Amino acid sequence: MLKGIHVPLVTPFASTGEVAAGALDKLARRVLDEGASGLVALGTTGEVAALTPAERAQVVEVCAEVCRERGAPLTVGVNGNDTRSVLAALEELPPDVTAALVTVPYFLRPSERGVVAHFEALADGTPVPLVIYHIPYRTGQAVGAATLRRLGGHPMIAGVKYATGGVDQDVLDLLGDLPDGFDVLGGDDAVISPLLAAGASGGIMASANLAPADFADLAAAWSAGDVARARDLGRRLTRLSAALFAEPNPVVTKGVLHAQGLIPTPDVRLPLLPASEPSITTALTLLG
């Protein structure tokens, strides 16, 4: 379920401000057609914090329809920092959802024992497998390899999106002794190549909104042991990812998608602001 590259789709907006559902449908089909293994709805890249409950449901409905047709897995982001509200949101997920991407509790900064208790309570009640979203520079909460390994032993915890900003000792320790049925997905676009080389199953890559085929090829090359091709792709995609993250995600990605005619506007919602022209131009140049 968690192998390969999964694309956290942007949420395109129409010129009148609402979600451009038709453009979202086309984006979803495009990335799957070009080699993505699955879709992720309502991630950070999709500006989930700026969507109304009705818009979130609309995004999930569009993505679920595409995944049903293509036989692809759909992971949906479920955010919250208290256990009861997150569990309630999990229980309300529609039946077509394959997995839920659940952020480590943020702002409250519980102990690691609290993180374990939180995810075990969610796993005991969730209707779908969980993917832990470990991103300490957003949550302020560190989680070590031993904690992730313990959580990975639960049958309803399928993996972790690992986004600590680099390839650190904890992820190497984790990859060296993974629980059965527990996958590590890279979450930092610029270091996905070395993480795949170290044994990660795949990645959830915002940059793959623009280069899904190349990221899919990168994962396949490392899996096949084609080191020369993997290194070449990795170097090129690292430069692209750096350009796309030169401003807050996903503003450059949306600017490029609009310049390519793939979404109707480059619009993002406050407090985000549209990308600068130099950033868009740099990314377009790297895409070729």
Number of C-alpha atoms within 10 A of each C-alpha: 15 23 16 24 29 30 29 26 27 29 28 28 21 16 12 8 12 12 18 18 19 14 17 21 17 14 22 27 18 17 24 21 13 16 18 28 23 25 24 27 30 25 23 17 23 23 22 20 13 15 17 10 10 8 17 20 14 14 25 21 18 17 26 27 15 19 21 13 9 13 12 18 22 27 30 27 23 21 23 15 18 12 16 13 13 21 21 13 14 25 14 11 19 13 9 17 22 20 26 26 24 24 23 26 24 17 11 11 15 17 12 16 10 12 21 18 14 20 25 17 14 23 20 13 14 23 20 20 21 28 27 23 23 24 21 18 11 13 17 15 20 16 19 15 17 14 14 24 19 13 24 23 16 19 14 23 26 25 28 25 22 24 22 19 15 17 17 10 11 15 22 15 14 19 20 11 11 18 18 12 15 23 24 25 29 29 24 23 25 25 19 28 26 17 26 24 17 15 17 25 22 29 30 26 27 28 28 25 24 25 19 24 18 18 31 21 20 27 24 18 19 25 18 10 11 12 14 11 14 23 17 12 18 24 13 14 25 17 15 22 23 14 21 29 19 16 17 14 19 26 27 29 29 29 26 24 22 17 16 12 10 18 24 18 19 23 21 22 14 9 6 15 15 17 23 13 12 10 19 22 16 16 24 21 9 13 14 5
